[in-house]
Structure formats: structure tokens, C-alpha cells
Amino acid sequence: MMATMFKMTMGLGVMVLAAAQVQAQGNCAPREVVIERLAERYGEARRGIGLVQQGSVMEVFASDQTGTWTITVTMPDGTTCLVASGQAYEVIADAASGAGDDA
């Protein structure tokens, strides 16, 4: 359990660093603009949310119709950056894996 939590924490930390790099490249906008574009262009709605380092918020958006998904990180100043996106999003109703199971 502790190893899984450590991996998740490290992964979220990497997302914040990636968001900072993306912000420098210009893949960021005010949160309202990003959310509206994801909804209108891709039919994506928020499916998950989590807190990341330094007061940032990570969100997962996905569409049931198209299967597209997007991960964003919103900085404390309200700027939202696209961190990753893809296709073939699926909701899995499996129970969380137990200790010792590498998923």
C-alpha cells in the first residue's frame, strides 16, 4: 500500500512539473476557456480530480461518445494546462488491487 501511494505521489509530482513545462510552451489558458473547449470540441466532462503539489489541481476529463480523454493541471492562479490526452477512455469498475498486486 505504501509503495502504491509513493508511486502515485511521485506521478502527480511529475504532472505538476510537466504542467510547468507545458505552461512555458503555451498549452495553457484560463480554466473556464479550457473546460469550455474540452466540452464543446470533444464532448469531455470531468471524471476525476485530485490535489497535487504546491496547491495545484489535477483533473481528468473524458467523453463517453468519442472515448477521448484529457488530463489537466490548474495552477493556484487559475491557469489550466493540458498535460496529456488520448483516446479509448474506459471506466473500470474493478475494486482496487490489493497489497502486492502490481496493476
C-alpha positions as CSV (number, residue, x, y, z in Angstrom):
1,M,0.0,0.0,0.0
2,M,2.8,2.4,0.9
3,A,4.6,1.7,-2.3
4,T,1.5,2.4,-4.3
5,M,0.9,5.7,-2.5
6,F,4.6,6.6,-3.1
7,K,4.2,5.9,-6.8
8,M,1.0,7.9,-7.1
9,T,2.6,10.8,-5.2
10,M,5.6,10.8,-7.5
11,G,3.4,10.5,-10.5
12,L,1.4,13.5,-9.5
13,G,4.6,15.5,-8.8
14,V,5.8,14.7,-12.3
15,M,2.5,16.0,-13.6
16,V,3.0,19.3,-11.9
17,L,6.5,19.6,-13.4
18,A,5.1,18.7,-16.8
19,A,2.4,21.3,-16.4
20,A,5.0,23.9,-15.7
21,Q,6.9,22.9,-18.9
22,V,3.6,23.0,-20.9
23,Q,2.8,26.4,-19.5
24,A,6.1,27.6,-20.8
25,Q,5.3,26.2,-24.2
26,G,1.9,27.9,-24.3
27,N,-0.6,25.0,-23.9
28,C,-2.3,26.8,-21.1
29,A,-5.3,29.2,-20.7
30,P,-7.8,30.4,-18.1
31,R,-9.6,27.3,-16.7
32,E,-13.0,28.5,-18.0
33,V,-11.7,28.6,-21.5
34,V,-10.1,25.1,-21.3
35,I,-13.2,23.5,-19.8
36,E,-15.5,25.1,-22.4
37,R,-13.2,23.9,-25.3
38,L,-13.0,20.4,-23.9
39,A,-16.8,20.2,-23.6
40,E,-17.7,21.8,-27.0
41,R,-15.0,20.3,-29.2
42,Y,-14.6,16.9,-27.7
43,G,-17.7,16.3,-25.5
44,E,-15.5,15.8,-22.5
45,A,-16.7,16.2,-18.9
46,R,-14.7,15.9,-15.6
47,R,-14.3,12.3,-14.4
48,G,-11.8,12.7,-11.7
49,I,-10.0,15.3,-9.6
50,G,-7.0,15.3,-7.2
51,L,-4.7,17.7,-5.4
52,V,-1.1,17.9,-6.5
53,Q,1.9,19.7,-5.1
54,Q,2.1,23.4,-4.5
55,G,-1.7,23.9,-4.4
56,S,-2.4,22.7,-8.0
57,V,-5.4,20.6,-9.0
58,M,-5.2,17.7,-11.5
59,E,-8.4,16.8,-13.4
60,V,-9.3,14.0,-15.8
61,F,-11.8,14.8,-18.5
62,A,-13.3,12.2,-20.8
63,S,-16.1,11.6,-23.3
64,D,-18.5,8.7,-23.4
65,Q,-19.3,9.4,-27.0
66,T,-15.8,9.7,-28.6
67,G,-13.7,7.9,-26.0
68,T,-11.2,10.9,-25.9
69,W,-9.6,11.9,-22.6
70,T,-7.5,14.8,-21.3
71,I,-5.5,15.4,-18.1
72,T,-5.2,19.0,-17.0
73,V,-3.4,20.7,-14.1
74,T,-4.8,24.0,-12.8
75,M,-2.3,26.3,-11.0
76,P,-3.2,28.3,-8.0
77,D,-3.5,31.4,-10.2
78,G,-6.4,29.8,-12.2
79,T,-4.2,28.9,-15.3
80,T,-5.1,25.4,-16.6
81,C,-2.5,23.5,-18.6
82,L,-3.1,20.4,-20.8
83,V,-0.7,17.7,-19.6
84,A,-1.8,14.6,-21.6
85,S,-4.6,13.5,-23.9
86,G,-5.6,10.4,-25.8
87,Q,-8.3,8.0,-27.0
88,A,-10.1,4.8,-25.9
89,Y,-11.1,6.0,-22.4
90,E,-12.9,3.3,-20.4
91,V,-14.5,3.4,-17.0
92,I,-13.4,0.3,-15.0
93,A,-15.5,-0.8,-12.1
94,D,-12.8,-3.2,-10.7
95,A,-12.0,-3.0,-7.0
96,A,-8.7,-1.5,-6.2
97,S,-5.9,-4.1,-6.3
98,G,-4.7,-5.5,-3.0
99,A,-1.3,-5.2,-1.5
100,G,1.4,-6.9,-3.5
101,D,-0.6,-6.7,-6.8
102,D,1.2,-4.6,-9.4
103,A,-1.5,-3.1,-11.6
